[in-house]
Amino acid sequence: MTNLTARESSRGNADFSSEVSGKLPKAEEGRKKSKKQKGKHIIADDQINAQSANQQQSAVPEKVVFLDPAPSSCTLPVTVPACKKAKDGTCIQPDPEVNAQSKRPGNEVVSNAPRVHTEQPVDPEARRLAQGRARPACWKDLYWHLIGSRRFKTDEEKVRAIFTWLCSAPPDMNPFASLGAEEIDACGKSKSKGKCPIDSPDVVLPKLVEGKANYVQAFESMLRYSGIPCVTIRGIAKSMDYKVGQLLVQKDEPLFHPETGALASQISSLQHSWNAAYVDGTWRLYDCTWAAQRLAMAAGAAVRDGQVPLGKSSQAVTLQYETDMFYYQVDPTKLIYTHYPFEDIWQLIDPPISIVSFATWPLLKPAFFQYGLSLFSYQEGTVAVENQLVLKLKILPENIGKLLFTYQLNLEGFGNIDVGSSKTRFGMHEITPEESCVVFRFRLPKKGDYNLIIYARHTGEQLFSDVCEYRVTAKGKEGDDSTLAALPFPPTAQANYGPTEKAVEYGLETLPRGMHPLVKSPKGTVEIRFIAAEVSGPDS
C-alpha cells in the first residue's frame, strides 16, 4: 500500500515591535462547529490516533507578541449598515439590490456537460498573519496589516484576505492580544458611547473563539467594517445529518408553517447560514463555516475531510486546519446542490430551483466539481433497480487516463458488502473514452437499500476524495426471496478492472484500444495484447 506523506499548514511569524509577559485569555471549548456534509472516510483496518486541533492547552505564562500598531494616518472605511431583517431573520431588502449580473442561468445547474473548475488560491500573506505568533491589539491594527498597508485595488482582494485570515486563524486563540473576556464585555456594552459597537470585529471575533458568535457573523462583521456590503443567508444544507433521499417537504408544502412560522420538523436539523457579499459590482456567495473545517493531518499521514488514505498508518498524528477555498466565491450553480436558501433571491440563479428538485438530487461534494465531473445517467439521488445498476459520470476528455476512481457500497443493516479477505467485489468500473465517461457496474446481492459513495483522485495524488453519493434500492423480482443470487465479480486486489494506474504511467494500452475489462470466452481461452508508447530519453 502507498505510504502517505505529511501535509502541514503553512505558518509564519508577522513583524512585531514589542513583547509583554502574561497569560493568554483562556478560550472556551473552541469555535462551535456546524455539522457539515463532508466526513473523514478511512479504509478498513486503518488506525489513526489523532489529537483534536482545537484541544485546549494548559494556561501557562508565555510571551504575548504584538503586531506593530496601525499608524495614526490609518483611517478605517465607513461601516456599511447592516441589512434590515424581518422577524424570521431574513433580509428585507439588500443594498445594493441583487442585479441580473449576479445571477447564473438555471439551465447550467442540471447540464450534463462537464465544466473546468478553477481553484481559488488563498491569500498567503493573510494566512501567515493568521497563523503567526504576533497578534494585533484591536480591529484597527488587524485591518492595517491585513488590508490597509497592502494597497489593494479591488474589493475582491480585500474579501480574499479576510476570508483566508478568518478560516486560517487558530480556533482556540483570541485574535486580539490585549482583550480579555472582561474587556470584551465592557466594549460591547459601550455601544451607546460610540465605542466598539456590539457588531464590530473588536467584539465579534473574540466571541467567535468563546463559541458565542459564529463564522457567518464574523465574516459579515469584518466585511461591513471594511466598507463592503455583506448579508447573512439563512437556509438548509445537506450536512452530516442529511441522508440521500431524505424527504424534506411534501409536494406543495411550504417550508414554514403559515400560522406559527415554524420550520418543517423534518428539516429543522439541517438549518445553516452562509454569506453573500457585494464585490466589485456583483453579489457573490461564501461559506466560511464549511471552508474553515477542512482538516489535514501532520506527522506522517494526511487525511482531509471526505478523503480516503491508501495505506495504513498507526502513528499518532495531529489534526490541523486548512482552508477549503471551494467555498470562497462559490459558483451558485454548484452551491445549490448542497445549500438551499429560504429566500429564492439568494440562490443567485434565474429561474430559481425548487425545493423539490433540491431534495431529489444526489449529494455532490466539492471534489465532484473540482475534478470536472457531471451527472450523465442518473440525475436523481435515489435509484430503484432489480439487482443490477449501471451508473455513468461524465468526465472531461483531457482527464481521461488522469482520474482514478473507487467506491464504497453499504447495505443498510449490514455495512460494506465488499469487505472480506477474498477481495470479492460486487462492483466494477471502467473508463470509456468514446463517451468520456466512467461507468460503474454493480451487482446487488440482497434486497434492501444501499448507500453508494463514489471516490476519485488524480494520478499521483495519494488520497481519494468522495465526489458523490446515491441511495440505491434493490427491489428484486416479484416472488423472489431476500437473496437475489447476484454473483460478485471475480476477486481482484486492484481498485478496478482493466488498465491500472501503472499501465497509464508506462503508456500501456490494450489492442484493440479501449478493450472492455469484461471479456467473454466461449472456448475457454483469452488472448490479450498490449502496445507500449515509444520511450524517449538517454535510457531508451
N, C-alpha and C positions, 0 to 999 in steps of 0.2 A: 504494500500500500504506500501511497505517496506520503512523505513527511511534510508537514506544514511549516512554513516559515513564520517568524514573528512579524507582527504588524503593530506598530506603536503610533500613538497620536504624536504629531509634531508639537514640540514645546519650545518656548523661548522666553527669555527674560527681557522685559521692557526697561528702558532707561529710567533711572531714578536719581533723586538728589538727596534723600535723607532716609535714615533708619531710626526707628524707635523700638524699645523693648516693651512687650506687653502680651496679653492674651488675646487671641483672635476671638470674636464673638462666636459662641457655640451655636451651631445650626440645629434645627430640629431633625426630623428623620430624613431630610433631604426634600428635593422637589417632588411634588405629587406627580405620579405618572398616570397618564390616561392609558387605558388598555388599548393596544393597537393591534392591527391585523397581522403584523409580522411577528413570527416567533422563532426561537432558535430550534433548528432541526438537527439532531445528532444521530448519525447512523448507529445501529445496534452495536453493542459491545464497546462503544467509545465511553471512556471515563474521564470526566473533566471536573476537577476540583477548583472552583473559582471563588475569588473574593468579590463581593459587591463593589462596584466602582464608587458608590457613594457611602461606603461603610464609614461610620463615624470614627474619627481619630481622637485619641485622648487629648484633652485640653491641656497642653503643656506650653510653658512660656517660650516664645520664639520671636524673632525679629520681624516686625511689620515693615515692609518696604513700600514707600510711597512713590507714585509717579510724580514727575515734575508737575507742579500746578499749572493750570491754564494761565497764559499771560493776561495782563489787565486789558489788552486790546481785544481779547476774545469776547465776542458777543453771541449769545445763544439766539437761534432763529425764533421768530414769532411762533408761539404754540398754536397748532391747528385745533379749533374747538372740537370736542367730542360730538359724534353723530347723535342726534336726538333719537331716543328709543321708545318704543311702545311698552306697555306693561309686561308683555311676554318676552321682552328683551330684544326684539327685532328692530332693525334700523328703520326709522320712519322715512327719511329721505337723505341719501348720501350727498355730500357736497365735495367735489363736483358730481353731477349726475352720471349714471352709467351710460356711456355713449356706445354707438354702433361699433366703433373701433375696438372696444374692449371685449366684444363677443365673437365667438367662433361659430361656424355653421354647424347645425345639428347633425347634418349627414356625415360629418367627419367622425362622429362618435362610433357608429356601427360599421364604418367602412372596413372591408377585409383586406385593404391594401396596406402592407407593412410600411411603417414610416421610420426614417432615420431619427434616432434620438440624439440630441445634443446635450451632453452632460455639462451642467453649470459648475464652474470652478468656485471653490471657496476663496475668500479674501485672506491670503496668507498672513498679512500684517495684522488683521483683526484677530486671527486665530492665535498668533503669538502673543498679542496683547491679552487675550482672554486666559491663556494658559500660563502666562508668565508669572513670576513671583511678585513683581511690583503691581500695586493696585492704586486706583485713583481715590481721592478723598471724597469726591462728590460727583454728581452727574456732569457738572460743567467741566471738570478735569477729564472725565471719561470721554465726553463729546469732543474735546480738543484733540486728544490723542487718537481717537477712533475716526473722526471726520474732519474737524476744523483745521488741523495742521496739515492735512493731506491735499487740500485744494482740489477737491472733486469738482468735476464739471457737470455731472448729471445726478439726478435723484437715484437712478439705478445703482450707481456706485455707492451712494450712501446706504441704500437699503441692503445691498450685499454685505457691506461692512457690519451693519447692525445685526443682520441675520446670522452671519458667521460668528460674530462675537457672542451673541446670546446662546447659540446652540453649541458653542465650544467651551463656554465657561464652566469650571468645576461646579457640580450641582450642590455641593455642600459648603461652599465658601462665600462669605459675604463679599459682594463685589466692591464695596466701599470700605476701605481700611479704617476709617475714622468713625464710622457709625455703628454703635451697638444697638441692642433692642430698645433701650430707654430713649436714645436719641431719635431713633426711627419713629417711635410712637409720638414723641414730642413734636417732631417735624410734621407728622401727619395731622396732628391736632391744631397746628398753627395755620391752617388754610385761610382762616379769616384775616390773618395778618399779612397774607401775601407771601408767606414763606413756605417752600416745599408743599405745593398742593398735593392732596392725597392721591391724585392720579399721576404724579410726576415720577420719573425714574428714580429720584432720590428716595422715594417711599416704596415704590412697587418692586424694584429689583431686590432689595433686602428681604422683602416679604416673600418673594419667589423662593428664596432659599429656605425660609421658615415653613413653606407649604401653605402660606396664607394668600398667595397670589399664584397665577399660572402663566405659562409661556404666552398665551394669547394676550393677556393683559399687559405683560412686559413688552411684547413686540409692539403693540398699539401705542403704549406709553412712549417708548423710545422713538418711534416714528413721528408721532404727533409733536413731541417736544423737539424734534429735528426739523419741523416745518413741513412734514409730509403727511397728507391725509391718509388715515387708516381706520378701518372699521373691523368689528368683530362679527363673524358669521356664525350663527347657530344652526345646527342641523344634526344629522346622524351619520355615522361612519361604520364601515364594515371592519370592526375591530376584533380583538380576540374573543369577544362574547358572541360574535356573529358566526353562524353556520350557513354554508351554501345551501340555498333552497329554503331558508327560513322565511316564514310568512311575515311580512312587515305590515301590510294593511290589506283588508279586503277590497275588492274592486269597488270603486266609487266611495270608499270610506275615507273621511278626512283624517289628516294627521292629528289634529287636535279636536277634542270633544267640543261641539258647538256651544254648549252651555257652561261647562266647567273650565274649558280651556286646557284640560289635562291632555298630555301626550298619550297616544295609544300605548297600552301597557306592554305589548309585545316588543316595542322598540325603545322603551324608556332607557334600557341599559346601554343603548347604542348612541346616546347623546354625545355630541362632540362639538368643539368650536375651533375655528381657524380664522385666518385674516384675509382681508383684501386691502391693498394699498394702491393709491393713485400715483403712478410712477411715470413721469415724462409723458403725460397726456392720456394714459390708459389705466384702467383698473386691472390689477394682477393678483393672483392667489398665492398664499403662503400657508404652510402648516409647520410652525416651529416645534410644536409638541412632538410630532412624529419624527421630524428631522433630527431632534436632539436625542432621541432614544435609540439610535443605531449603535450597537455595541461592537467592540473589537476586543480580541484577546491578545495580550502580550505574553512574552516568555515561552516561546517555542510552539505555540499553537494559535491559530487565528480563526475565529468564528464570528460572523456578523449575523444580525437578525435575519432569519429567513435563509440561511445558508447551511450547507451540509459539508462537513470535513470529509476528506477522502481517506484519511488514515487514522490510526489510533493514537491517543495521547493521554498519558496517565500523570503527567507532571502538573503541578499546581500552576495556575495561570491567574492573571488579574484582568478583570473586565475594565475596559476603557471606553470612553465615549468618542464617537466620531460624529460628523455632521452629514446627514443624508441630504445631499443637495437636490435630489429628485423633487423634494417638497418646497424648493425655492422657485418662485415664479413658475409654478407648475402649469402645464397646458390644461385648460379647463376640460377638454375632451378626454383627457386621461384621468384627471382627478375625479370626474363624475362617476367613475366605476367604483369608487370607494367612499366618496363624500357626497352627501345629498343635503343641500341647504334647505331650511324651512321656507325661505323666500326664493322664488324662482329666479329673480333678477340676479342673485349671486351665483347662479350656475355659470354665468357669462357664456351661455350657449343660446343660440337662436335658430329654431324654436326650442324652448326648454324641454328637458327629458322628464317623463312622468315617473312617479314613484313606483308604479307597476313595472316599468321597464328596468328601473334600477334594481328592483328586487329579483328579477329573473336572470340577470347576467351572472356569468361565472365570476369568481373572485380573482381579479387580475392584480398582480403585485408590481412594484416598480421595475423589477428586472424584466418583466414581460415587455415593457416599452423600451427599456434601455437596450435590450437585445434586438429590437426592431421586429418583434413578433406581432401577429394579428390573428384573430379568430377566422377559421375557414369552414369547418364542417358543422360546428355547433355554436350558435350564438347565445344559447341559454345555459345556465349553470346546472340545471337538473336534467338528466338524460335517463330515459327508460328504455331498456333493451331486454331481449330474451336471455341470452347468456354470452353474447359477444359484442364488443364495442370497437369501432374504428374511429379514431379521433385525429383530426388534422389541424396543424397550426401552420400558418403561412410564415415564411422567413424571407429575409432579403437575399436576393441572388448572390450578393457579394459575401454573405455569411455562410454559404454552403461550404462545408468542409472546415469551417472555423467554429461552429457551435456544436457542443456535445449535450446530450440530454439523458435524463434518467427519470424515475418516477417512484412514487410510493402509493400502494393500493391497500387501503384498510377496510376490512369488513366490520361493520358495527357489531360489537359484542365479541369480536374475535381478534382484531388487530391486523398487522401487516401479513397478508397471505403469502408473501414471498420469503418470509423468514424461514431459515432451515439450513442444515449443513449441506444438503444436496444442491443448494442454489437453484431449486426449481422455480421457474418463473411462469406466471400467468399473464405476462405482458411482454411485448417486444416493440421496438420502434426502428424505423429506417428513414433515411433522407431520400426524397425523390426530386432530383434536380430539374426534371422536366416540369414539375408543378411548383418548384421552390417551396416544398412543404416538408415538415417532419410528420410522419404517420405513425401513430401508436395503435397497436392491436392488442386487445385484452380478451382473455377467456375467463369468464366469471364462474367459479366452481360451485357456488351456492346461491340460492335465492337470498335477497336482502339488499340493504343499502350500503354502498361503498363510498368511501371518501378517496378521491383521486387527486394527488398533488403531483404536478409535473415540475421538474427542475431543469436548469440549463446552466452552461458556463462556456466561456471561450476556451479554445485550446491554449494551454499554458497557464490558465488560472487554476487554482487549487481548490476552489470552493464552488459547489453547485448552489445557485440561488433558486428559491421557489418562484415560479413565474405565473402559475395559475392553478386554480382549484375547482374541481367539479364534484357533484354528487350524482352517483350512478345507481340506478335501481335495476337489479336483475329480477325480472318477473318470472322467467321460465315459461314453458308452455302449459296450457291448461291441463290439469291432471297429473303434472309432474310432482314428485316429492321435493324435499328441500335440496337434494343433491341433483345438480344439473348435468353431471357427468361430463363437464368441460375439461378436457385433458390439458395439462400445462404444456408449455413449450419445452423443448429439450433443455437440460441443465447447461448453464454457462457461468463462467466466472467473470465475464465482462458485463458492462452496463447495458450492452446492446448486442444484437446480432449484426453480421455484416462487417464492413471495414471498421477497424478500431482507430483510436487516436494516432497510434504509431503508424498505421497504414497511410493516414493522411500526411503525417510528418515525413515519411520516407517516399511519398509520391507513388504509392502502390495503388493500382486500380484493377478491377476485375475486367475480364474480357469475355463477353462484350461488356462495355461500360454500363454502369447502373444495374448490374445484375441483382435480382431480388434476393434478399437473405434467406428466404424460404424456397428451397429447390425441391421439386418433385422428382422422384427417381423410380419410374415403373420397373426398371430392370435391376434395381438394387445397387447400381454403381453411379458415381457422380465424378465428373472432371471439372475442376475449377482452375482457370488460367488467370494469371496476373501479368500486368505490364508495369514497368517502372519508368518514372520520368528520368531523363538524362541527368546525370550528376556532373556538375561543372566544378572546377577548382583544382588546386595543385594535387589533391589526393585522389582525383578521379582516374 
